Amino acid sequence: MLNYLLGLFSNDLAIDLGTASTLIYVKGKGIVSNEPSVVAIKKDGRGRRVLAVGKEAKAMLGRTPGSIEAIRPLKDGVIADFEVTEEMLKYFIAKVHNRKLLVRPKIIVGVPSGITQVEKRAVKESAYSAGAAEVYLIEEPMAAAIGAGLPITEPSANMIVDIGGGTSEIAVISLAGIVQSKSIRIGGDKLDEMIMQYIKRKYNLSIGSGVAESIKIKLGLSLPDEENKKMEIKGSNLMTGTPATMEIDSSEIREALTEPVNAIVEAVKQVLESTPPELAADMVDKGIVLAGGGALLRNLDVVLREETKLPVTIAEDPLTCVVRGAGKVLDELKLLREVTIPN
């Protein structure tokens, strides 16, 4: 009975508060929620009211009437709309706790490594307002490395490249600390944006972010010597305003993605160049591990391997690395003190 009562009040959570998706890990249960970071708001005379959160709200993106707005409250990995983020967190926390209002969990949240003091405070305040008893922050590359199973407490180099929806986090970790890191505000969303811009510029066709995302997933990053894949897409002709269908191929998408992919490659090279020689030597054998949704971009590992001349592997289930890593930290108090950001 006592265990039951304790379980009722202490379901601690790890949250990967991402630009594209929010994942929640419950201590003792694993990942219980993976939903888009989208909130649908209705605006009327009484102010703003939350209509839907997560999958339901994402289905409304680009399809709402004037009085309803589908908002993504996080931009580039950080909170852009404090009030809406708070509502979203409250919804997810209540959902995973089956709406038990007495629960005040301990929460650990993954944040970008380049986050400012103001942004840190915003994340913490959102989590406290959503019902947390204690809030810890962990840098996403550290959480991703733990989730990918890298031996981060050993005196050797572990290089992680975590490509999320809003940011790409590159870090070299040794002895449970980040030795070198770089956070760039380029991620999956930027890749979608570049595809949309390219198609608009080249074909006068306007496509939605959902179509751009499916192009990215299906065609990926083709290599120059690969056979061209084709895909039919639908959008709106900017000259006539009418719906239109056309075919694009993978070489065009490679061209569209050149700039953001080069920026990620450059950031990886900069971190490698500024890594101490002893740790850089470890990389020759251990190489780079890719995590985050961007790790699934077809051939990105091949491009990085060619550019850095190092082994590149994709973590197992790269989308959940950050939340699994943060969840492991929740279970180990010693590690929690070592790897979380000091207050």
Secondary structure, 3 states (H helix, E strand, C coil): CHHHHHHHHCCCEEEEECCCEEEEEECCCEEEEEEECCEEEEEECCEEEEEEECHHHHCCCCCCCCCEEEECCEECCEECCHHHHHHHHHHHHHHHCCCCCCCCCEEEEEECCCCCHHHHHHHHHHHHHCCCCEEEEEEHHHHHHHHCCCCCCCCCCEEEEEECCCCEEEEEEECCEEEEEEEECCCHHHHHHHHHHHHHHHHCEECCHHHHHHHHHHHCCCCCCCCCCEEEEEEEECCCCCEEEEEEEHHHHHHHHHHHHHHHHHHHHHHHHCCCHHHHHHHHHHCEEEECHHHHCCCHHHHHHHHHCCCEEECCCHHHHHHHHHHHHHHCHHHHHHHECCC
